[in-house]
Amino acid sequence: MAAFRCDHPGTPENTAPNGANGTCRTCLNARRRERYAADPEASRAANKEKQRKHRGGLKGSANARKDTCAQGHPFDDENTYVYKGARQCKICRRQRCRETYARNAEQYKAAHREWYWQNRDKAIALTLRWVKANPERAALMSRLKKQRRRAAGVLTAAEWRQILALYGNRCLRCGSSGPLTIDHVIPVSKGGPNTAANVQPLCGSCNSSKSTKATDYRPTSAAEQRM
């Protein structure tokens, strides 16, 4: 079996394309890891620029001439990534991932639990780093998790963002744009569900003033659409 000058085997699995010959994939990956470790931000920026430069698929291919994916989602900067030289739709990929997870949920959960206990310190460090970088999202996820423990139904972060956008990111009682809280029209303490149809955005002061009263501040038309 032929070998590279580095003494790594020249098998097809260990040969990366490099002109007419090839290069050792093991050494190539090692050099990439070294460059990333030396300057992670520069490596991420270079990768993003490479994807931006080649977005649109291979030159002259049918993929490059399309404006939308097969499902009609646009190939724009927010919804496009490049895989093996061709554009891919992020929306469709997320949907496929959700479907795959739903079919194999128990298998994924078991694998995650096993990985967590084998890499507990690393998992905690990654979580703390994400919380520090995304304080608002972390606070929202914490509130949603708390609400799921208290009431029936599931309000997702995406649904809450849609509700905020629907009402212009303002408190429905006083109109302020300050930090908004999740208020249940029918309080959880009185059997109200933790669903999008039973939620309205209120500032902390108005939420406290409402207390356990079942007061709906939503415009009638919008409230009926959510029910």
N, C-alpha and C positions, 0 to 999 in steps of 0.2 A: 504494500500500500504506500503510495507517495505521501510525503510529509512536507510541511512548510519549513522554511529555514528556522522557525522558532521551535521545531520538533513536534508541533501539534499535528494530528493526523489530517490528511487532505481529503477527508470524506466529503460527500455532497452536503451533508448536514452542517459541516464545519467550514464550508467554503462560501464566502460572501462575494457577490459579483464585483469585479474591479477590472474593467476593460476586457481584453481578450483572455486574460488569465483568471485571476481570483485572488482573494486575500483570506487570511485566517480569521474566521468569525470570532473565535475566542479572544484573540488579541485585539480585534476591532472593538468588541464590546468592552474590553478592559480599558482601552484608550478613551472610549466615550464616557465610561463611568468616572475616569480620572478627570476629564474635562468638566463634567457636571459637578463633581465634588469640589473642584477648584473655584468654579463660579456658576452656581445654579441659576441665578437670574439671567446671565448672559446666554446660557444654554437654552432656557425657556424662550427668551426673546428670539434667538436664532431659529428655533423650531417653529414658533408662530409665524415668523417672516417666511420661512420655507413653505409652510402651509398656505399662507396668503398668496405667495408668488405662484404656486402651482394649483391654486383653487380653480376649478373649472374642468378638471379631468385632463386626460392626454390630448394634446393638440390634434384637432381634426376628428376626434372620436365622437360618436353619437351622444355620449354622456356630456361632452363639453358644449353641445349645441342646444341642450335642453335648459329651460328656465325653471322648471319645477320637477319634482320627483314623480313617481308613478301615482302617488296619492294626491298630487296637486299642491304639495307644500313647496314654497319658493326656495330656490337655491340662492339665498342671500348670505351676507357675512355672519349673521346670527344663527343661521340654520344649516350651515355647511361645514363639513370636515372632509379631508381627503384621505382615502384608504386605497393603497396600491394604485395610485395615480388617477383614481376616479372619485368624483364627488359623492358624498353620502349625505342623506337627510337625517339630521339629529332627531327630529320629531318621530320619524318612523323607527329609528334605532331605539329610542327610549321606549316606544310602545312594544317593540319586540323583546326588549329586556324585561319589561313588566310581565309580559305573557310567559316568557321563559321562567322567570322567578315564580310566578303563580303555579306553574306546572311542577316545579321542583323546590317548592318553598322549604319543606322539611330538610331536604338534602343540603340546601344552601345554609339554613340556620345551624345545622349540625357542624358543617365545615367552618362556619364563622365562629361558633363557640370553641371548637378545637383550636383554631388559629389564635383566638383571643387568649386562651389560657396558656398557650405556648409562647405568646408575645405580649403578655399583659402590660409590661412597662412601656413597650413601644406603642401599644394601642392607647394607653392613657396619655402619653406624651403627644400623640397625634391629635387626640380629642382636645386637649388643652390648647394646643397650637391653633386649631380651627376655631375654638371658642374665642380666643384672644383676637383672631383676625376677623371674626364675624360676630361681634357682641349682640347686635340687634337680632340677627337670625337665631343665635343661640338662645336668647331670651324668649323669642317667639316659640321655638321648639319646646322649651321648658314649660311654657304656659299651656301649649297644646297637649303635652304629655300629662300635665296635671289635670286638665279638663277631661281627658279620656278616662282617667282613673275615677273621676267624680260622677260622670254622667254617661248615659247610653248614647251611642252614636260617635262618629269620628269626623272632626273638622280638620281638614288638612291645611298645611301652610299655603298651598296654591289657592285653595278656596278662600282663605282669609285675605290673601293679596287681591283676589278678584273682587271681594266685597269692599275693600279699601278703595280700589280703583273706581268701583261703581259709584261710590259716594264722595269722590274727589279727595280722599284722604283727610276728611274732616269729621269732627264730632257731630252727630246728628242732633244733639240737644242744644249745644251752644255755638257750633260752627267753628270752633277753634281747630288749628292744625297741629296742636301739640301732640305729645306721645299719646297714641290711642290704645285703648284696651278692648278686649273681647267681652262684650256684654250679651248675656242670654236674655232675649225678650221675655220668655217664660223662665224664671230662675231655675237653676239646677236643683236648688233646695225644694222646689215645688214640682219637681218631676219633668222639667224642661229638658229636651234632648240637646246634646252637643253636636248640632248639625248646622250647616250653612243657612238653612231655612229659619233657624231660631237665633241667629246672631246678628248683632248690629255694632258698629264702631262708636264708642263713647270715650271721652277723655277720662282720666282718673277721677277728677272731681265730680263729673256728671254721673259716672258709674257708681260712685259712693253715695251720691244724693238719691239715685234711683233705688238703691238698696235692694230689697226683695220684692219690689212692686213689678207687676207684669205690664210694663209700659212699652209700647212700640212706637219709636220715633221715626221709623222708616216711612218714606212717601208711600201712599197706598198702592200705586202702580208697581213700584219696585218690590214692595213686600209681597204682592200677589204673584209676581214673577218667580220669586224665590220659593214660594210654598209649593 
